[in-house]
Amino acid sequence: MADSASKDTQEAAEQLIETLGDNQQSAMDAVRNFVDTVDGAFPDLGEDGPRGEIIDAAFKMSEQIVSASNRLALNIVQAAGNAVDDLAARASDETE
């Protein structure tokens, strides 16, 4: 039973990692599209102009989103691992 739970947890973790990878790629694609839109709407006045500030803010926002997503995934995987460990301990106690 514990082996089945461990396998299920591993599969869920792999799915979560794949989903997060897809989400990160989507975030980067959205930022790229946003930057292209900003490039078309604002003249290039150098790094300190409004265009540069907007693009910097977009990259910071995407970094925060990806970071939060990674922290969430880590917390979920750790919680699942703890649950599997608890389940394995209970199963071990029952067989003794």
N, C-alpha and C positions, 0 to 999 in steps of 0.2 A: 504494500500500500504506500509506504514512504517512497519507494522507487518510482511509482506512478506519479505521485505528487511532485517529486523532484523533476521528473521528465516534463510534466505539465508546466512547471515553473520555468524550466529552461526554455521550452517552446514559447511561452508567454513573453519571457525576457527577450528572446530573439525577435519576436513580432514587434515588441515595443521599440527595440533598437532600430529595426527597419522602418517603422513608422516615423520615428524621430528623425532619421536620416532623410526621409521623404519631406518631412515638415521643414527641416533646415534648408533643403534644396529649394522648396517653395518660397521660403523667406528670402533667400538670396535672389531668386528669380524676381520676386516682387520688388526688392530693393533695386535690382538692375533696371526693371521697367520704370520705376519711380525716377531713378537718376536720368534715364533717357528722356523722360517727360520734362524734368527740371532743366536739362540741357537745352531742350527746345523752347522753353518758356522764358528763361533768364539768360541775359548776355553774360559772357565770361568776363567778370571783372577781377579775376584773381582769386586767390585763396580766401581773402577776407571779405569778399562780396557776399550778397545774399544767397547766391547760388551755392557757393562753397559751404556756407553755414547750413543751408537746408540739406545738402547731401551728407554733411558730417552728422547731422541730427538723425537722418534716416539710417545711416550705418550704426550709430550708437543704439538706436531703437532695435534694429535687427539683432545686434549683439546681445542686448538684454533679453529679447525673446528667446533666442537660442540658448542662452545661459539658463534662463528659467526652465525651459523645456528639459535641458540636461539635468538640472537639479531634481525636477519632478521625476524623471526616469530613474535616477539613482535612488531616490526615496522609495519609489515603487518596487524596484528590484530588491532593495534591502529589506523592505517589509515582507515581500514574498519569500525571500530567503529565510527570514526569521520565522515565518509561518511554517515553512517546510521543516526547519530545524525543530520547532515545537512539535509538529506532527510526528516526526521521526522519533523524538524523545518519548512521546506518549505511546507510540507503537512499540518501542523498545521496553517500556515499563509494563505494557500489557503482556508481552511475551515472557517476561521474567517470572 
